[in-house]
Amino acid sequence: MTSKVDRGISSAVSALFMVVIIFAAFIPALLVTQSLYSLLSNEVNSRRYFETDRFSERLEVVVTQLGDEPLLKVVNKGPISVTVVRVWAYDVRTGATLPPDGPCVVVPTTLNPGGETLVNVAPCVQGFTGYVMFEVVTERGREFASDIVSLRRGRLSSSAYPYTLTVSIIDMRRGRTYMVEVEPLDFGEVSPRRFTHKATASNENVTVAFGTTAGTFRVTLYENGRPVDLGDLNPQNVTVPDYTAVIFDLGRQTFTSVELAVIIMAPPRVVVGGNPNREPVTVIADVYVRLPANAQEQVVITRVPDDLLRVTGGGILGGCTVLTGMTLNPGQPSQIGSCSVTVVSGNDVTLTVPAGVIIGEGESSGLQYTNSEATFTIRVSGRSDR
């Protein structure tokens, strides 16, 4: 009887050991499998994101010119940043590269959405006569080609665009991006079709030349991506060579700088300790600046000194924390500093922000704005000891 019991126990122990051995072998295998699956999933997701970004790239490649030397204008028309890693030039007749020993340009250039760059390709085709096409290669492996152009001894044929259409933009607003688009309405041809310029100063003027053949063209001016409302003056239809100039006058606005108003906010009255020893009292004085309501533009506060506040009378300045970079609309106040002031005697304390220490810059005009002087008096009184 005992023998049967022992055999039963031995069988149970053996089965338990088998289970332990199976789990000991299964769990590491499961962990390795899960780790490999996680790596695979990460790689698949990375590849999917890469392919999504790759097919989102959109570049416009246009051959333009400086004098009669070819330039390549590359514009990022897509929603993501694109890095151009190399530019190739090809002889269309033979398919050979120009120069024959490699790419035309190998200079990585990153273009943000809407950005553009000009690439000097004249050295690549120096002395070449025939038809050439340029191809731009991105970091993600996309290729974008230009139109085929005719060159004579490395220069654009002067007869390709015999007429010049000039477009002038007058009185642009600082910080705005302007684009001129020229569209053929019949058999005419134009190069380039678009020109983009960001105004760096108020009332800035610019004139750009477009090479055209004879024909009718629609010329449209955009500001920050939207057509400018100039009535029947935008867009304008012109027939070349009867008309060779278009002017977009945005209307000059004269800006005038105004003084920034300063507001000091502090306790109007403090009480210090009685005789014979007066106890110091520390108060906080907040300083605000306000752009007057009659201002003609927004103003960015560019400078506030660390010693913003002057303290006279029975007080000592403990220190100030100042802020810059805020944009003020006409009539809007904003805090620019907070200072601690310690009252050390029974004399009144006068707080002063001197004129001209706070500086702002007009967003549209670039004019400098400064503050007028401001003062505030803290009345100080003592109390009798009890």
Steps between C-alpha positions, in 0.01 A plus 500: 500500500781735587672419175198612297482826694870565440460431131205743486699771669793439268274529196353827629845643568618391155196667340565818696862505384386452141264795532777715647738398219236579236430845651875566536543434129176671383523831686842610356383398155183706549702800618735477204203471263329804653826698478545409133136589429545837672810573290316395186203724586729797563678445169170465313365820658824688426490383141134601467571849637801528269297402194219739601746788529673394178184512294402832664803672347416743221766716340464743212818523292522797262791608280544874527791726422738765628586700192515212253656245739270221620384477861280232652215623720377227739175567692356273771129472416431218748393489867831369644864608503711360217878467484650523151823296494612525137416647161568320170519647151434279195568536131154417366633370168748247643387458860850578626549697817648849503773500618574139399666398828212549744213719619484869419464619863546311829406747773224387740236774527189476720182675383211555739144496359471799267875557498708545189863512397704590194766255384782619274522235227698710251837330582347158425403588141785736417567490125214253434278546193178301470199406710541438871276390786572541871395247763481565875543203740372519859630333814203258495579393144242696300598651166355818349588617150497840332374583154738440210686818405723590209854617569758651272855486636362459852262793476126523453404584144414868483214432260309269740328794678550808284284731716526612862192555717578703813275480806533757781357473851483835680457566873516146637433434866790389717504129580251401229589253223403603147478277193453605138358236266503541121268261309488470120142538367578393144808379313745719698782365716658650811796424728494497795127470569519607864704734712492516883629778725475563875492868592758591764390862542181701486416667166765290322493489119622225267507446123551163333546408134336202324621374162208448259410434141221695328162417653239587761572443868312525829712658777380439858641633828465293821566611858567217749343256256183699426423725202533867594169688477575783257171492313541465124874567535569146627530287299602692191495363144775630270586432138872491420663679318226768507545532879816398682446641852256427787484704821327393824470804728400386850463857630752670723415534868694748710571367848567725798663381822317577827626493859437186703311566823639353824286398798655430843287298742612491866344542848401866534581501873719299738556515875845449649589413861511758778788667685778454581557228228281498192442158347565483117204410282537337156236560234461386137464755221369367165572695183272490194539657156204595282490576128274804450172438317598743223797285393488393134660158536597224741819549700744237631677588827868433425686651800428544869802583725570299813514825702155594374393682817665797675432529876545824697398611849474242779534188287761270342454299180543130568501388136276459195384212282430626146329355193539572127370364171127562551294649217263785586188594307384863508348570843639178655707497824747229597717441807870544431652491849463429870729667755549465874537822700602515866375796707776580752385831649193708564550710187270456202635281219490617139514239222600621152530337159717744297398598149651306210618189687232270355537440126256345253500441124205550265408175327402665172726806489806395698482835684635527854256564784615625844323573827411822675603553864276364776510551879320355800522608866465264797388690808688383809381543857616367840311351792550546875639213707249340735 
